[in-house]
Amino acid sequence: MFTRSDFSIWGILKKCVGLELSKITMPIAFNEPLSFLQRITEYMEHVYLVRRASLQPQALERMQCVAAFAVSAVASQWERTGKPFNPLLGETYELTREDLGFRFISEQVSHHPPISAFHSEGLCQDFLFHGSIYPKLKFWGKSVEAEPRGTITLELLRHSEAYTWTNPTCCVHNVIIGKLWIEQYGTVEILNHRTGDKCVLHFRPCGLFGKELHKVEGHIQDKNKKKLFIIYGKWTECLWGIEPTAYESFRKQERRGESPRKAQLEKADADMAEAVPEAQDTVQVIPGSRLLWRINTRPPNSAQMYNFTSFTVSLNELPAGMEKVLAPTDCRLRPDIRSMENGNMDLASQEKERLEEKQRAARRERAKDEVEWQTRWFHQGRNPHTGAPDWLYSGGYFERDFTGCPDIY
């Protein structure tokens, strides 16, 4: 990547305090060379947790693995301050990883509001993972908040079980001045529709002195709200679990010990950048806990590569001969992202403008002819488990009949 310090984001953003950012054209300097469809694919990095869940005979153990998977799905966002490219209407992304045992397809099914639908299946017919994401971006003066609306569904086919949840809110701080830093907050509730078990995970906001930064705490309860298991950790590092009785007795001992000394509060200058919280000690492990998940270490040059993980770095690869089998709408063929990856920022900027204008012209044509946009691989329907409106995979993508795909690039 190259330095962003020459760009004043304030010049662009002061026009849009409190507005929705999806309608604002941002200079390419704030992007990372991936489409949002590829960003969604990063949910699959720790897919081994899904396969592990499938092998557990007990529902409680399965929920522990699913909870770890839900937390791991947002772990790649740590220190990822570049904005993915907004997908064009009709853009697609596919990924097959035989080594990890899945294939994945996504499509941009709506432009206003921007909605990305995805569907993934285990190559051993052990799971389905699908959903549609409608990210709402809001600018709050010093920070940009991304609220990922839309339900995520995981089906463990061997157990005829479905789990649903929504991701936490992600916030990028110091977009105007100072060092950018990211936090995730909000409550994620994972429901097992067959047993009624629920996992409630609290992603803690940073708080004063960064004490709570990146922390995740929660529990698994049965349908009568009885706590079965306690989960704690950090979404940037690891997740641990422990029996409720062991957890309670540890906390009791802690309370009986020395009381923490009162912290001195200092009034910060309101105009200063929000200080980047120092990451506190890593997770304090309670005796008797079990490790549920640990983050993969990033490649040594990750900081120069948009803080990508090893999984992410491979997403835009286009090996020789792949172009012949890809849909013509696949992100890997998108010229502005490819130019940015190649380090040609001026060309990337021109191509981004050209593609956006091409998209607007196509929309004007459709309006003139009163033609509705037709999605290709997904259709609107109801989520079979929640009953809520959702985008469902129509099937057929991997048969590879790409005649009639729109010309979007």
Salt bridges, closest charged atoms under 4 A:
GLU20 OE2 - LYS136 NZ 2.65
GLU32 OE2 - ARG39 NE 3.28
GLU32 OE2 - ARG80 NH2 2.92
GLU42 OE2 - ARG39 NE 3.99
GLU42 OE2 - ARG80 NH2 2.81
GLU91 OE1 - ARG334 NH1 2.80
GLU94 OE2 - ARG400 NH1 2.81
ASP99 OD2 - ARG97 NH2 2.84
GLU121 OE2 - ARG103 NE 2.74
GLU121 OE1 - HIS119 NE2 3.01
GLU147 OE2 - ARG149 NE 3.13
GLU155 OE2 - HIS130 NE2 2.82
GLU155 OE2 - HIS385 NE2 3.30
GLU161 OE1 - ARG62 NE 2.76
GLU161 OE2 - ARG194 NH2 2.79
GLU183 OE2 - HIS173 NE2 2.74
GLU189 OE1 - LYS198 NZ 3.23
GLU212 OE1 - ARG204 NE 3.83
GLU212 OE2 - LYS215 NZ 3.88
GLU217 OE1 - ARG204 NE 2.94
GLU254 OE1 - ARG251 NH1 2.69
GLU274 OE2 - HIS173 ND1 3.21
ASP330 OD1 - ARG332 NH1 3.04
ASP336 OD1 - ARG334 NE 2.81
GLU341 OE2 - ARG338 NH1 3.42
GLU351 OE1 - ARG354 NH2 2.69
GLU356 OE2 - LYS352 NZ 3.47
GLU357 OE1 - ARG360 NE 3.23
GLU357 OE2 - ARG364 NH2 2.96
GLU365 OE2 - LYS368 NZ 3.30
ASP407 OD2 - LYS358 NZ 3.24
